[in-house]
Amino acid sequence: MRRVLSFLSVTSLLVGAVAAAAEPPAPAPLHKVHVDQGFIDDALAVGPNGDQLAYVHTDGDKSVLVIERLGGAPAKVTAPLTGLPPAIAKLAFSADGKLVLVVGDDREHDLKVGQLFTVEGKPHRGKLPAATDYDLAAVGGTPVVMALTVTSGKRGTSYTITAYKLADLKVLKKKVYTQDKHGLITGLDLHVVSYADAYQRVIGQRKGEFDKKNDVRKPENIAVVEALTGKILGQTEITDPIAWAEVAKLRAERPALEAFLVVEELKTLILVDREHKKTEIKVPVPMHRYEPKTLLQRLIGTTLYFSFSVDPVNPDITAKGRTDRPDVDFYALDLAGRTAKRLFRLASDRPVAWTIGAGRLAVLRKYKNFSRGGLDLEVYPLPTP
């Protein structure tokens, strides 16, 4: 009887464990795109109301911007992308859904080239001046393209932040920062680390004030600077220099991300939040079953969406003498609660690229053995986190 009870207890535990790790089913796709010639590039965008999809159809040389209306008419609009680099790094809809920003990646010169198109497929004004990166934002209620240009030369490095008005692409505001011989921004005594709010804020490490009374310099600070004015919005004393140095290094490697995830030692998922703190994040699937390099993420407000692909040769499956399919698990991480919820598992035999917007998840099923592009694109309803 004791053996029977033990067996039942163990069975109950196993059933409970399986139920706890049960894979939420993937929703049915709302929209599908397939191309027979050329391929769909990795950059994707969903409109602000969730009823528009933008992608680039290319053969690697000639590219076309495609804007599809999800469930409406006209079904599809196209615009040739002439004069832009063949690789497209970013697509983004304006807040009103009337314009699409297309950012080409000029890898030869390590620059980006941007151009706006109307959703009717017409070029909007001319091309933007080449920059290190662009993003869409609003300055004082005016919709703008924010451009960051970092230039290095014999005299040091300069950082130019420019806000171009969406309406006519004229300069609304512009600010240039230069480094001194010590690598600090002149006039601010600040070392640039990263950016926030679509390049409207600069995050950096600033020299502490000099305490004349005690003849000593105070500890350095983490400072936030209003990018277009140079005004210091706030600063916090660095009380743990080692912890900050770790975070600063991670931020410098991902300068445009305000909050993000990293995988440490191939098994630990770490959140770096907006307050520059590191927190381990637990997920229901053991991290050793995922391929760390497949981590993709997108921050929307206070939710960080991310995904991992299953490692086909993870130790659990190879111990059984088999290989796994590289299915993709999608998660939503609440920054306030530091909790991650698995949204669903997408069956897949290949890598993916994706984007999120307005309750929609657009997923590109990429080539298996080519780093860029794929033939099939699907749009899914996004489950509530």
C-alpha positions in Angstrom: 0.0 0.0 0.0 2.9 2.3 0.9 4.4 1.7 -2.5 1.1 2.4 -4.3 0.7 5.7 -2.4 4.3 6.7 -3.2 3.7 5.9 -6.9 0.5 8.0 -6.8 2.3 10.8 -5.1 5.2 10.8 -7.6 2.7 10.6 -10.5 0.7 13.5 -9.1 3.9 15.6 -8.9 4.9 14.7 -12.5 1.4 15.5 -13.8 1.5 18.8 -11.9 5.0 19.6 -13.3 3.8 18.8 -16.8 0.7 21.0 -16.3 2.8 23.9 -15.0 5.0 23.7 -18.0 2.2 23.2 -20.5 2.7 25.1 -23.7 0.0 27.8 -24.3 -1.4 27.1 -27.8 -0.6 29.6 -30.5 -3.5 31.6 -31.8 -4.6 31.3 -35.4 -3.0 33.8 -37.7 -5.1 36.8 -38.8 -3.2 37.4 -41.9 -0.6 35.6 -44.1 1.9 36.7 -46.7 3.9 34.4 -49.0 6.3 35.4 -51.8 7.4 33.1 -54.6 10.2 35.3 -55.9 12.8 37.3 -53.9 12.3 37.4 -50.2 10.7 39.4 -47.3 13.4 41.3 -45.4 13.7 41.2 -41.6 12.4 44.7 -40.9 8.7 44.8 -40.1 6.2 47.3 -38.7 2.6 47.2 -37.5 0.5 50.4 -37.7 -0.7 52.2 -34.6 -4.2 50.9 -34.8 -3.2 47.3 -35.6 -4.8 47.4 -39.1 -1.6 48.1 -41.2 1.4 46.0 -42.0 4.6 47.2 -43.6 7.5 45.1 -44.9 10.1 45.1 -47.7 10.0 42.7 -50.6 13.5 42.4 -52.2 15.7 40.3 -54.3 18.8 41.6 -52.5 19.3 44.3 -55.1 16.0 46.0 -55.8 13.6 46.5 -53.0 9.9 47.5 -52.7 8.1 48.8 -49.6 4.8 47.0 -49.2 2.0 48.4 -47.0 -1.0 46.0 -46.5 -4.3 46.9 -44.9 -5.4 44.2 -42.6 -9.0 43.5 -43.2 -9.6 46.7 -45.2 -9.1 48.3 -48.7 -7.0 48.9 -50.6 -5.4 45.6 -49.7 -1.8 46.4 -50.8 0.2 49.5 -51.7 3.8 49.3 -53.0 6.6 51.9 -53.3 10.0 51.3 -55.0 12.9 52.0 -52.6 15.4 53.7 -54.9 18.5 55.4 -53.6 18.4 53.5 -50.3 20.9 50.8 -49.2 19.6 47.3 -50.2 19.5 46.1 -46.6 16.7 47.7 -44.6 17.4 48.1 -40.9 14.1 49.5 -39.6 10.5 50.3 -40.5 8.2 52.4 -38.3 4.7 53.9 -38.7 4.1 57.5 -37.6 1.8 57.9 -34.6 -1.2 58.8 -36.9 -0.5 55.9 -39.2 -0.1 58.1 -42.3 3.6 57.8 -42.8 6.2 55.0 -42.8 9.9 55.6 -41.9 12.2 53.4 -43.9 15.8 53.2 -42.7 18.4 51.7 -44.9 21.7 50.2 -43.6 24.7 51.6 -45.3 27.2 49.1 -43.9 30.1 50.3 -46.1 30.1 53.7 -44.3 28.5 52.5 -41.0 25.6 54.9 -41.4 21.8 54.7 -41.9 19.9 56.5 -44.6 16.2 57.3 -43.9 13.2 58.2 -46.0 9.5 58.7 -45.3 6.7 57.3 -47.4 3.0 58.0 -47.2 0.7 54.9 -46.7 -0.4 55.6 -50.3 3.1 54.6 -51.4 4.4 58.1 -52.3 7.8 59.5 -51.1 7.3 62.2 -48.5 9.7 65.0 -49.1 13.4 64.0 -49.7 15.7 61.6 -48.0 17.0 62.4 -44.5 20.7 63.3 -44.0 22.7 60.1 -43.2 22.9 59.4 -39.5 23.9 56.8 -37.0 20.3 56.0 -36.3 16.8 57.4 -36.4 13.6 57.1 -34.4 10.1 58.6 -34.4 9.0 60.8 -31.5 7.2 64.0 -30.6 8.8 67.2 -29.3 6.5 69.6 -27.6 3.6 68.0 -29.3 5.2 68.2 -32.8 5.8 64.8 -34.5 9.5 64.5 -35.5 12.1 62.1 -36.7 14.9 62.0 -34.2 18.4 61.5 -35.7 21.6 60.6 -33.8 24.9 61.2 -35.7 28.1 60.1 -34.0 31.3 61.3 -35.7 34.8 60.3 -34.7 37.9 61.9 -36.0 41.4 63.2 -35.0 39.8 65.9 -32.8 37.7 63.4 -31.0 34.1 62.3 -31.1 31.0 64.5 -31.6 27.3 63.7 -31.0 24.7 65.5 -33.0 21.0 65.2 -32.0 18.5 66.5 -34.6 14.8 66.7 -34.6 13.2 66.9 -38.1 9.6 67.9 -38.3 7.6 65.1 -39.9 5.4 67.6 -41.9 8.2 69.1 -44.0 11.5 67.5 -42.6 12.8 70.9 -41.6 15.0 71.1 -38.5 12.9 71.8 -35.4 15.8 71.6 -33.0 19.5 70.5 -33.1 22.2 70.1 -30.5 25.9 69.2 -31.0 28.0 67.7 -28.2 31.8 67.4 -28.4 34.2 65.4 -26.3 37.3 66.8 -24.7 40.6 65.0 -24.5 39.4 63.0 -21.6 36.4 61.6 -23.4 33.9 63.8 -21.5 31.3 66.0 -23.1 32.5 69.6 -23.0 30.5 71.7 -20.5 28.8 68.7 -18.9 31.8 66.6 -17.7 29.8 63.6 -18.8 30.7 60.4 -20.5 27.9 59.2 -22.9 26.7 55.7 -22.1 23.3 55.3 -23.9 20.1 57.0 -24.9 16.4 56.9 -24.0 13.0 58.1 -25.2 13.9 57.9 -28.9 17.2 59.8 -28.5 15.5 62.6 -26.6 17.5 61.8 -23.5 21.2 61.0 -23.0 22.3 58.8 -20.2 25.8 59.2 -19.0 28.3 59.1 -16.2 29.1 62.5 -14.8 31.9 63.8 -12.6 30.9 64.5 -9.0 30.8 68.0 -7.7 33.9 69.3 -5.9 33.4 69.7 -2.1 35.5 72.8 -1.4 34.8 72.6 2.4 36.4 69.1 2.7 38.7 69.6 -0.3 37.4 66.4 -2.0 35.5 65.5 -5.1 32.2 63.7 -4.5 31.4 60.4 -6.1 30.4 60.3 -9.8 26.7 60.3 -10.8 24.4 58.7 -13.3 23.0 61.7 -15.2 20.1 62.1 -17.5 20.4 65.0 -20.0 17.7 66.5 -22.2 19.3 65.8 -25.6 18.0 68.8 -27.5 18.9 71.4 -24.9 21.8 70.0 -22.8 19.8 70.5 -19.6 20.5 68.0 -16.8 17.1 66.5 -15.9 18.4 64.5 -12.9 21.4 62.7 -11.5 21.9 59.9 -9.0 25.1 59.2 -7.0 26.8 56.0 -7.9 26.9 54.1 -4.7 28.1 50.8 -6.2 30.7 51.5 -8.9 31.2 47.8 -9.8 27.5 47.2 -10.3 27.2 50.4 -12.3 30.2 49.5 -14.4 28.6 46.2 -15.4 25.3 47.9 -16.3 27.1 50.7 -18.2 29.0 48.2 -20.3 25.8 46.4 -21.2 24.0 49.7 -22.0 26.9 50.9 -24.2 26.6 47.7 -26.3 22.8 48.4 -26.7 22.7 52.2 -26.6 19.2 52.7 -27.9 17.5 50.2 -25.5 16.0 51.6 -22.2 15.3 48.2 -20.6 16.5 44.9 -22.0 17.3 41.3 -21.3 20.7 39.5 -21.5 21.6 35.8 -21.0 24.6 35.4 -18.6 26.6 32.2 -18.5 24.2 30.6 -21.0 21.7 29.8 -18.3 20.6 32.9 -16.4 18.2 35.5 -17.8 18.9 39.0 -16.5 16.8 42.1 -16.8 18.5 45.5 -17.0 15.7 48.0 -16.1 15.2 51.7 -16.6 16.6 52.3 -13.1 19.9 50.6 -14.1 19.3 47.6 -11.8 19.9 44.0 -12.7 17.3 41.3 -11.8 17.2 37.6 -12.6 14.0 36.7 -14.5 12.5 33.3 -14.1 10.7 31.5 -17.0 8.7 28.3 -16.9 11.0 26.5 -19.3 14.6 25.7 -18.1 16.9 28.1 -19.8 19.3 25.3 -20.9 16.6 24.2 -23.4 16.8 27.5 -25.2 19.4 28.7 -27.7 20.6 32.0 -26.0 21.6 33.6 -29.3 18.0 33.5 -30.5 16.8 36.1 -27.9 14.7 38.8 -29.5 13.0 41.6 -27.6 10.8 44.7 -28.0 9.9 47.2 -25.3 6.3 48.6 -25.4 5.6 51.0 -22.5 6.1 49.0 -19.3 6.0 45.6 -21.0 9.1 43.9 -22.5 8.1 41.3 -25.0 10.8 38.7 -25.8 11.2 35.3 -27.5 13.6 32.3 -27.5 13.9 29.4 -29.9 14.3 25.9 -28.5 17.8 24.6 -28.9 17.5 21.5 -31.2 20.4 19.8 -29.3 19.6 20.9 -25.8 20.9 18.4 -23.1 17.4 17.2 -22.1 16.6 16.0 -25.6 20.0 14.7 -26.6 19.9 12.5 -23.4 17.0 10.7 -25.1 19.0 10.3 -28.3 16.8 12.8 -30.3 16.8 16.4 -31.5 14.2 19.1 -30.9 12.4 21.3 -33.3 13.4 25.0 -32.9 10.0 26.1 -31.8 9.7 29.7 -30.6 8.3 30.7 -27.2 6.9 34.2 -26.8 6.9 36.0 -23.5 5.7 39.2 -21.9 7.7 40.7 -19.0 6.0 43.2 -16.7 8.8 45.6 -15.7 7.0 46.7 -12.5 6.4 43.2 -11.2 9.6 41.7 -12.7 7.5 38.7 -13.8 7.5 37.0 -17.2 4.4 35.2 -18.7 4.7 32.8 -21.5 2.2 33.9 -24.2 2.4 30.9 -26.5 4.7 28.5 -28.4 4.9 28.9 -32.2 5.7 25.7 -34.0 8.7 26.5 -36.3 11.5 24.6 -38.1 13.5 27.8 -38.7 14.6 31.1 -37.2 12.2 34.0 -37.0 12.1 37.8 -37.0 9.1 39.7 -35.4 7.7 42.9 -34.3 4.8 44.0 -32.1 2.3 46.8 -32.2 -1.3 47.6 -31.3 -2.1 44.1 -30.1 -0.6 42.4 -33.2 2.4 40.2 -33.6 4.0 40.0 -37.0 6.3 37.0 -37.5 8.6 36.4 -40.4 9.7 32.8 -40.9 13.3 33.2 -42.0 15.5 31.0 -44.2 17.2 28.2 -42.3 20.7 28.8 -43.6 20.7 32.5 -44.6 20.9 35.3 -42.0 18.5 37.6 -43.7 14.9 37.3 -44.9 12.3 34.6 -45.6 9.3 33.7 -47.7 6.4 33.6 -45.2 5.0 36.4 -43.0 2.2 35.9 -40.5 0.2 38.3 -38.2 -1.2 37.0 -35.0 -3.4 38.5 -32.3 -1.3 39.2 -29.3 -2.6 37.5 -26.1 -3.1 39.7 -23.1 0.0 39.5 -20.8 
